[in-house]
Structure formats: C-alpha cells, structure tokens
Amino acid sequence: MTSHAEPHAARAALERRRADAVRGLARIADGLTVVREGRNDGAADDEHDPEGPTMAAEWSRLTGGESDLRVEVAAIDAAIARIDAGEYGSCIRCGRAIGAERLRARPEAELCIDCARLLERSS
Ligand SMILES: [Zn+2]
C-alpha cells in the first residue's frame, strides 16, 4: 500500500523533535536542581519578587513539563519504531493513512484526525 507519509523526512523531523525534547528535559533537570538547592539553603531568591511563583509552584510546573516531555519522547520513539516496522503513517486504530498535513504538524501522530477527534470526544 502506498502511503502519503514520507518516512525519511518523517524520521528526520522526529529526530529533531526528540533532540529538542531531550534538551528540554535537561533544562528542566537544571531547573529542578536550582529549586532543590534553593529549598535546601533556604536563601531568599532576590531575582523573584515575593509575590511571584513559590518554589512549590515552580517545582510542580517543572515536573509537569518533565512528564509532558517524557510522554513526547515516548511517542516519538514509538513513531520511529513504526517507521522501522514499515507501519508509519497508518492510523493505529483504523489503519487508514494519516493525512500528510497532520504528520507534518505532528510527526509522532499515531491516529488519523478522525480517530483522534473521536477519542478526544469520548475522553
Ligand atoms: Zn484512524
């Protein structure tokens, strides 16, 4: 079956996104270290005004971003595995080709737009 997907272009796009996500995770790890150290020495952070986000809020913002990025990396790895298996670009739910435009915008997409909308509504 001919697919609209271009596995080579998709792999390059996926690897770029993966590298971005990994860099994002490294930045978050640094941020978490800063927050942890800030907590430990109890020093006031004079770069932030007292009305600004608390350390706890910053911590949960960072860990939230971290889990989002981990989910993204896992999705990207799964997409790369689908390229290797020759299944890339087909919806994992209905098996139809995922639109090229959707894959350009979201190369790790594993559902066609119809299935994605369907699942979104039911969740
Ligand atoms: Zn589908």
Backbone and ligand atoms as CSV (ligand in chain L), in Angstrom:
chain,resi,resn,atom,element,x,y,z
A,1,MET,N,N,0.844,-1.203,0.000
A,1,MET,CA,C,0.000,0.000,0.000
A,1,MET,C,C,0.871,1.242,0.000
A,2,THR,N,N,0.528,2.178,-0.870
A,2,THR,CA,C,1.285,3.425,-0.905
A,2,THR,C,C,0.726,4.372,0.146
A,3,SER,N,N,1.622,4.952,0.893
A,3,SER,CA,C,1.190,5.880,1.929
A,3,SER,C,C,1.598,7.292,1.537
A,4,HIS,N,N,0.892,8.249,2.085
A,4,HIS,CA,C,1.261,9.644,1.826
A,4,HIS,C,C,2.464,10.054,2.669
A,5,ALA,N,N,2.776,9.221,3.657
A,5,ALA,CA,C,3.864,9.581,4.558
A,5,ALA,C,C,5.206,9.451,3.848
A,6,GLU,N,N,6.134,10.293,4.222
A,6,GLU,CA,C,7.490,10.209,3.696
A,6,GLU,C,C,8.390,9.819,4.855
A,7,PRO,N,N,8.659,8.504,4.977
A,7,PRO,CA,C,9.360,8.023,6.175
A,7,PRO,C,C,10.699,8.706,6.422
A,8,HIS,N,N,11.432,9.043,5.341
A,8,HIS,CA,C,12.748,9.645,5.565
A,8,HIS,C,C,12.626,11.034,6.154
A,9,ALA,N,N,11.742,11.837,5.561
A,9,ALA,CA,C,11.507,13.185,6.077
A,9,ALA,C,C,10.941,13.095,7.489
A,10,ALA,N,N,10.057,12.132,7.684
A,10,ALA,CA,C,9.423,11.990,8.991
A,10,ALA,C,C,10.463,11.620,10.050
A,11,ARG,N,N,11.377,10.719,9.697
A,11,ARG,CA,C,12.388,10.314,10.665
A,11,ARG,C,C,13.261,11.515,11.068
A,12,ALA,N,N,13.638,12.321,10.066
A,12,ALA,CA,C,14.455,13.495,10.364
A,12,ALA,C,C,13.693,14.447,11.280
A,13,ALA,N,N,12.401,14.662,10.968
A,13,ALA,CA,C,11.592,15.564,11.790
A,13,ALA,C,C,11.454,15.008,13.205
A,14,LEU,N,N,11.244,13.696,13.294
A,14,LEU,CA,C,11.082,13.063,14.603
A,14,LEU,C,C,12.373,13.168,15.415
A,15,GLU,N,N,13.506,12.972,14.747
A,15,GLU,CA,C,14.771,13.025,15.479
A,15,GLU,C,C,15.067,14.443,15.959
A,16,ARG,N,N,14.673,15.441,15.130
A,16,ARG,CA,C,14.823,16.836,15.567
A,16,ARG,C,C,13.970,17.100,16.794
A,17,ARG,N,N,12.712,16.668,16.744
A,17,ARG,CA,C,11.811,16.897,17.871
A,17,ARG,C,C,12.293,16.172,19.119
A,18,ARG,N,N,12.839,14.964,18.903
A,18,ARG,CA,C,13.329,14.196,20.034
A,18,ARG,C,C,14.498,14.940,20.691
A,19,ALA,N,N,15.411,15.485,19.841
A,19,ALA,CA,C,16.557,16.223,20.372
A,19,ALA,C,C,16.081,17.455,21.146
A,20,ASP,N,N,15.055,18.140,20.607
A,20,ASP,CA,C,14.502,19.299,21.316
A,20,ASP,C,C,13.934,18.886,22.668
A,21,ALA,N,N,13.195,17.781,22.669
A,21,ALA,CA,C,12.566,17.318,23.910
A,21,ALA,C,C,13.630,16.928,24.933
A,22,VAL,N,N,14.704,16.276,24.455
A,22,VAL,CA,C,15.768,15.857,25.362
A,22,VAL,C,C,16.478,17.091,25.942
A,23,ARG,N,N,16.677,18.107,25.078
A,23,ARG,CA,C,17.262,19.362,25.585
A,23,ARG,C,C,16.337,20.002,26.612
A,24,GLY,N,N,15.037,19.958,26.335
A,24,GLY,CA,C,14.051,20.497,27.275
A,24,GLY,C,C,14.126,19.778,28.614
A,25,LEU,N,N,14.285,18.444,28.560
A,25,LEU,CA,C,14.389,17.655,29.799
A,25,LEU,C,C,15.642,18.045,30.578
A,26,ALA,N,N,16.744,18.307,29.844
A,26,ALA,CA,C,17.987,18.697,30.519
A,26,ALA,C,C,17.814,20.052,31.204
A,27,ARG,N,N,17.113,20.984,30.506
A,27,ARG,CA,C,16.857,22.301,31.104
A,27,ARG,C,C,16.011,22.152,32.359
A,28,ILE,N,N,15.001,21.280,32.279
A,28,ILE,CA,C,14.126,21.076,33.430
A,28,ILE,C,C,14.911,20.464,34.588
A,29,ALA,N,N,15.794,19.512,34.269
A,29,ALA,CA,C,16.615,18.893,35.319
A,29,ALA,C,C,17.449,19.965,36.020
A,30,ASP,N,N,18.012,20.900,35.236
A,30,ASP,CA,C,18.767,22.011,35.832
A,30,ASP,C,C,17.866,22.850,36.718
A,31,GLY,N,N,16.672,23.156,36.199
A,31,GLY,CA,C,15.713,23.963,36.957
A,31,GLY,C,C,15.347,23.292,38.265
A,32,LEU,N,N,15.147,21.973,38.221
A,32,LEU,CA,C,14.795,21.237,39.434
A,32,LEU,C,C,15.944,21.274,40.439
A,33,THR,N,N,17.175,21.207,39.914
A,33,THR,CA,C,18.337,21.283,40.803
A,33,THR,C,C,18.372,22.637,41.498
A,34,VAL,N,N,18.105,23.696,40.733
A,34,VAL,CA,C,18.098,25.045,41.299
A,34,VAL,C,C,17.037,25.151,42.401
A,35,VAL,N,N,15.834,24.638,42.094
A,35,VAL,CA,C,14.752,24.718,43.085
A,35,VAL,C,C,15.127,23.916,44.328
A,36,ARG,N,N,15.708,22.714,44.106
A,36,ARG,CA,C,16.079,21.848,45.227
A,36,ARG,C,C,17.122,22.544,46.102
A,37,GLU,N,N,18.113,23.168,45.438
A,37,GLU,CA,C,19.159,23.846,46.200
A,37,GLU,C,C,18.593,25.063,46.923
A,38,GLY,N,N,17.672,25.744,46.256
A,38,GLY,CA,C,17.010,26.894,46.875
A,38,GLY,C,C,16.274,26.490,48.134
A,39,ARG,N,N,15.658,25.310,48.072
A,39,ARG,CA,C,14.941,24.792,49.234
A,39,ARG,C,C,15.910,24.458,50.364
A,40,ASN,N,N,17.029,23.821,49.975
A,40,ASN,CA,C,17.955,23.331,50.986
A,40,ASN,C,C,18.628,24.446,51.769
A,41,ASP,N,N,19.143,25.473,51.053
A,41,ASP,CA,C,19.861,26.501,51.816
A,41,ASP,C,C,18.910,27.579,52.339
A,42,GLY,N,N,17.653,27.531,51.919
A,42,GLY,CA,C,16.670,28.458,52.451
A,42,GLY,C,C,16.937,29.909,52.102
A,43,ALA,N,N,17.883,30.154,51.207
A,43,ALA,CA,C,18.208,31.533,50.850
A,43,ALA,C,C,17.066,32.169,50.066
A,44,ALA,N,N,16.872,33.444,50.310
A,44,ALA,CA,C,15.850,34.165,49.566
A,44,ALA,C,C,16.308,34.312,48.119
A,45,ASP,N,N,15.366,34.174,47.233
A,45,ASP,CA,C,15.694,34.322,45.814
A,45,ASP,C,C,15.360,35.757,45.429
A,46,ASP,N,N,16.392,36.601,45.391
A,46,ASP,CA,C,16.084,38.027,45.188
A,46,ASP,C,C,15.832,38.386,43.721
A,47,GLU,N,N,15.938,37.370,42.834
A,47,GLU,CA,C,15.576,37.647,41.447
A,47,GLU,C,C,14.071,37.639,41.265
A,48,HIS,N,N,13.384,37.008,42.189
A,48,HIS,CA,C,11.931,36.948,42.091
A,48,HIS,C,C,11.315,37.747,43.228
A,49,ASP,N,N,10.260,38.464,42.893
A,49,ASP,CA,C,9.608,39.201,43.978
A,49,ASP,C,C,8.793,38.214,44.793
A,50,PRO,N,N,8.505,38.564,46.044
A,50,PRO,CA,C,7.806,37.614,46.933
A,50,PRO,C,C,6.414,37.242,46.427
A,51,GLU,N,N,5.846,38.092,45.579
A,51,GLU,CA,C,4.526,37.791,45.040
A,51,GLU,C,C,4.606,36.804,43.880
A,52,GLY,N,N,5.812,36.528,43.436
A,52,GLY,CA,C,6.000,35.633,42.290
A,52,GLY,C,C,5.692,34.208,42.652
A,53,PRO,N,N,5.899,33.314,41.683
A,53,PRO,CA,C,5.583,31.908,41.958
A,53,PRO,C,C,6.448,31.360,43.099
A,54,THR,N,N,5.834,30.587,43.953
A,54,THR,CA,C,6.579,29.993,45.051
A,54,THR,C,C,7.431,28.860,44.506
A,55,MET,N,N,8.386,28.419,45.327
A,55,MET,CA,C,9.228,27.291,44.936
A,55,MET,C,C,8.380,26.061,44.649
A,56,ALA,N,N,7.341,25.869,45.462
A,56,ALA,CA,C,6.493,24.687,45.271
A,56,ALA,C,C,5.774,24.748,43.926
A,57,ALA,N,N,5.312,25.942,43.567
A,57,ALA,CA,C,4.614,26.094,42.292
A,57,ALA,C,C,5.588,25.884,41.143
A,58,GLU,N,N,6.809,26.419,41.309
A,58,GLU,CA,C,7.829,26.260,40.288
A,58,GLU,C,C,8.172,24.777,40.136
A,59,TRP,N,N,8.271,24.105,41.280
A,59,TRP,CA,C,8.581,22.672,41.261
A,59,TRP,C,C,7.519,21.906,40.472
A,60,SER,N,N,6.251,22.196,40.734
A,60,SER,CA,C,5.220,21.411,40.049
A,60,SER,C,C,5.123,21.814,38.584
A,61,ARG,N,N,5.446,23.089,38.270
A,61,ARG,CA,C,5.464,23.483,36.861
A,61,ARG,C,C,6.548,22.688,36.123
A,62,LEU,N,N,7.728,22.586,36.760
A,62,LEU,CA,C,8.848,21.878,36.126
A,62,LEU,C,C,8.565,20.385,35.994
A,63,THR,N,N,8.062,19.769,37.057
A,63,THR,CA,C,7.819,18.330,36.983
A,63,THR,C,C,6.680,18.035,36.013
A,64,GLY,N,N,5.700,18.960,35.911
A,64,GLY,CA,C,4.638,18.790,34.912
A,64,GLY,C,C,5.206,18.833,33.509
A,65,GLY,N,N,6.087,19.802,33.266
A,65,GLY,CA,C,6.729,19.909,31.954
A,65,GLY,C,C,7.580,18.688,31.671
A,66,GLU,N,N,8.222,18.178,32.724
A,66,GLU,CA,C,9.066,16.998,32.568
A,66,GLU,C,C,8.236,15.793,32.128
A,67,SER,N,N,7.077,15.589,32.761
A,67,SER,CA,C,6.306,14.403,32.382
A,67,SER,C,C,5.709,14.590,30.986
A,68,ASP,N,N,5.344,15.828,30.606
A,68,ASP,CA,C,4.872,16.058,29.236
A,68,ASP,C,C,5.954,15.677,28.228
A,69,LEU,N,N,7.197,16.105,28.521
A,69,LEU,CA,C,8.291,15.827,27.588
A,69,LEU,C,C,8.602,14.340,27.526
A,70,ARG,N,N,8.487,13.660,28.689
A,70,ARG,CA,C,8.733,12.204,28.678
A,70,ARG,C,C,7.690,11.495,27.829
A,71,VAL,N,N,6.456,11.942,27.916
A,71,VAL,CA,C,5.390,11.370,27.088
A,71,VAL,C,C,5.703,11.630,25.619
A,72,GLU,N,N,6.194,12.842,25.318
A,72,GLU,CA,C,6.506,13.185,23.934
A,72,GLU,C,C,7.647,12.316,23.401
A,73,VAL,N,N,8.695,12.153,24.228
A,73,VAL,CA,C,9.830,11.325,23.790
A,73,VAL,C,C,9.354,9.890,23.532
A,74,ALA,N,N,8.495,9.375,24.403
A,74,ALA,CA,C,7.983,8.008,24.222
A,74,ALA,C,C,7.176,7.912,22.934
A,75,ALA,N,N,6.373,8.944,22.648
A,75,ALA,CA,C,5.566,8.941,21.418
A,75,ALA,C,C,6.470,8.995,20.191
A,76,ILE,N,N,7.541,9.792,20.293
A,76,ILE,CA,C,8.477,9.914,19.168
A,76,ILE,C,C,9.196,8.583,18.954
A,77,ASP,N,N,9.642,7.953,20.046
A,77,ASP,CA,C,10.310,6.651,19.922
A,77,ASP,C,C,9.374,5.620,19.288
A,78,ALA,N,N,8.106,5.670,19.685
A,78,ALA,CA,C,7.134,4.730,19.121
A,78,ALA,C,C,6.962,4.997,17.628
A,79,ALA,N,N,6.957,6.278,17.246
A,79,ALA,CA,C,6.795,6.625,15.831
A,79,ALA,C,C,8.008,6.145,15.029
A,80,ILE,N,N,9.200,6.311,15.592
A,80,ILE,CA,C,10.415,5.847,14.901
A,80,ILE,C,C,10.365,4.321,14.755
A,81,ALA,N,N,9.869,3.641,15.791
A,81,ALA,CA,C,9.730,2.183,15.716
A,81,ALA,C,C,8.737,1.801,14.619
A,82,ARG,N,N,7.684,2.616,14.447
A,82,ARG,CA,C,6.716,2.319,13.376
A,82,ARG,C,C,7.344,2.529,12.004
A,83,ILE,N,N,8.230,3.530,11.900
A,83,ILE,CA,C,8.946,3.715,10.626
A,83,ILE,C,C,9.747,2.450,10.328
A,84,ASP,N,N,10.500,1.972,11.350
A,84,ASP,CA,C,11.333,0.784,11.162
A,84,ASP,C,C,10.483,-0.429,10.778
A,85,ALA,N,N,9.276,-0.497,11.328
A,85,ALA,CA,C,8.407,-1.643,11.054
A,85,ALA,C,C,7.625,-1.463,9.760
A,86,GLY,N,N,7.805,-0.297,9.111
A,86,GLY,CA,C,7.085,-0.045,7.864
A,86,GLY,C,C,5.616,0.267,8.075
A,87,GLU,N,N,5.276,0.672,9.310
A,87,GLU,CA,C,3.867,0.940,9.619
A,87,GLU,C,C,3.598,2.421,9.802
A,88,TYR,N,N,4.632,3.213,9.584
A,88,TYR,CA,C,4.484,4.640,9.851
A,88,TYR,C,C,3.474,5.286,8.907
A,89,GLY,N,N,2.680,6.192,9.470
A,89,GLY,CA,C,1.752,6.944,8.631
A,89,GLY,C,C,0.377,6.308,8.532
A,90,SER,N,N,0.229,5.123,9.161
A,90,SER,CA,C,-1.087,4.498,9.197
A,90,SER,C,C,-1.647,4.648,10.604
A,91,CYS,N,N,-2.923,4.924,10.672
A,91,CYS,CA,C,-3.584,5.088,11.959
A,91,CYS,C,C,-3.549,3.751,12.714
A,92,ILE,N,N,-3.134,3.791,14.003
A,92,ILE,CA,C,-3.056,2.536,14.752
A,92,ILE,C,C,-4.434,2.029,15.136
A,93,ARG,N,N,-5.459,2.865,14.972
A,93,ARG,CA,C,-6.795,2.442,15.366
A,93,ARG,C,C,-7.581,1.896,14.177
A,94,CYS,N,N,-7.598,2.666,13.074
A,94,CYS,CA,C,-8.429,2.235,11.943
A,94,CYS,C,C,-7.590,1.760,10.757
A,95,GLY,N,N,-6.280,2.019,10.788
A,95,GLY,CA,C,-5.414,1.519,9.729
A,95,GLY,C,C,-5.368,2.386,8.477
A,96,ARG,N,N,-6.193,3.433,8.444
A,96,ARG,CA,C,-6.157,4.308,7.267
A,96,ARG,C,C,-4.942,5.229,7.342
A,97,ALA,N,N,-4.554,5.780,6.176
A,97,ALA,CA,C,-3.402,6.681,6.147
A,97,ALA,C,C,-3.703,7.958,6.933
A,98,ILE,N,N,-2.720,8.376,7.703
A,98,ILE,CA,C,-2.837,9.645,8.426
A,98,ILE,C,C,-2.487,10.748,7.433
A,99,GLY,N,N,-3.243,11.816,7.405
A,99,GLY,CA,C,-3.011,12.894,6.441
A,99,GLY,C,C,-1.595,13.445,6.513
A,100,ALA,N,N,-1.040,13.754,5.342
A,100,ALA,CA,C,0.333,14.257,5.285
A,100,ALA,C,C,0.475,15.556,6.073
A,101,GLU,N,N,-0.571,16.388,6.011
A,101,GLU,CA,C,-0.511,17.670,6.712
A,101,GLU,C,C,-0.441,17.454,8.220
A,102,ARG,N,N,-1.232,16.490,8.692
A,102,ARG,CA,C,-1.238,16.173,10.122
A,102,ARG,C,C,0.134,15.638,10.539
A,103,LEU,N,N,0.739,14.800,9.701
A,103,LEU,CA,C,2.049,14.237,10.038
A,103,LEU,C,C,3.140,15.313,10.029
A,104,ARG,N,N,2.982,16.302,9.143
A,104,ARG,CA,C,3.962,17.390,9.144
A,104,ARG,C,C,3.868,18.183,10.442
A,105,ALA,N,N,2.620,18.440,10.865
A,105,ALA,CA,C,2.419,19.221,12.087
A,105,ALA,C,C,2.782,18.408,13.330
A,106,ARG,N,N,2.515,17.107,13.255
A,106,ARG,CA,C,2.703,16.246,14.435
A,106,ARG,C,C,3.245,14.909,13.970
A,107,PRO,N,N,4.550,14.856,13.648
A,107,PRO,CA,C,5.094,13.631,13.042
A,107,PRO,C,C,4.953,12.397,13.930
A,108,GLU,N,N,4.739,12.589,15.226
A,108,GLU,CA,C,4.599,11.421,16.106
A,108,GLU,C,C,3.150,10.944,16.187
A,109,ALA,N,N,2.248,11.582,15.426
A,109,ALA,CA,C,0.828,11.210,15.491
A,109,ALA,C,C,0.652,9.731,15.154
A,110,GLU,N,N,-0.149,9.034,15.956
A,110,GLU,CA,C,-0.389,7.614,15.673
A,110,GLU,C,C,-1.853,7.362,15.312
A,111,LEU,N,N,-2.636,8.416,15.348
A,111,LEU,CA,C,-4.051,8.293,14.992
A,111,LEU,C,C,-4.366,9.247,13.851
A,112,CYS,N,N,-5.255,8.849,12.959
A,112,CYS,CA,C,-5.719,9.778,11.939
A,112,CYS,C,C,-6.587,10.827,12.636
A,113,ILE,N,N,-6.858,11.899,11.930
A,113,ILE,CA,C,-7.576,13.007,12.558
A,113,ILE,C,C,-8.968,12.576,13.023
A,114,ASP,N,N,-9.614,11.699,12.270
A,114,ASP,CA,C,-10.954,11.242,12.649
A,114,ASP,C,C,-10.929,10.471,13.967
A,115,CYS,N,N,-9.977,9.537,14.077
A,115,CYS,CA,C,-9.872,8.752,15.310
A,115,CYS,C,C,-9.456,9.645,16.477
A,116,ALA,N,N,-8.540,10.579,16.221
A,116,ALA,CA,C,-8.087,11.473,17.288
A,116,ALA,C,C,-9.262,12.277,17.827
A,117,ARG,N,N,-10.108,12.772,16.913
A,117,ARG,CA,C,-11.272,13.557,17.337
A,117,ARG,C,C,-12.259,12.694,18.095
A,118,LEU,N,N,-12.434,11.478,17.595
A,118,LEU,CA,C,-13.357,10.539,18.228
A,118,LEU,C,C,-12.929,10.257,19.675
A,119,LEU,N,N,-11.633,9.988,19.851
A,119,LEU,CA,C,-11.122,9.642,21.177
A,119,LEU,C,C,-11.163,10.853,22.096
A,120,GLU,N,N,-10.921,12.038,21.512
A,120,GLU,CA,C,-10.953,13.257,22.297
A,120,GLU,C,C,-12.340,13.469,22.870
A,121,ARG,N,N,-13.339,13.252,22.018
A,121,ARG,CA,C,-14.731,13.457,22.455
A,121,ARG,C,C,-15.119,12.464,23.521
A,122,SER,N,N,-14.647,11.218,23.401
A,122,SER,CA,C,-15.094,10.187,24.333
A,122,SER,C,C,-14.326,10.238,25.649
A,123,SER,N,N,-13.226,10.981,25.705
A,123,SER,CA,C,-12.444,11.012,26.942
A,123,SER,C,C,-12.903,12.122,27.854
L,1,ZN,ZN,ZN,-7.994,6.291,12.337
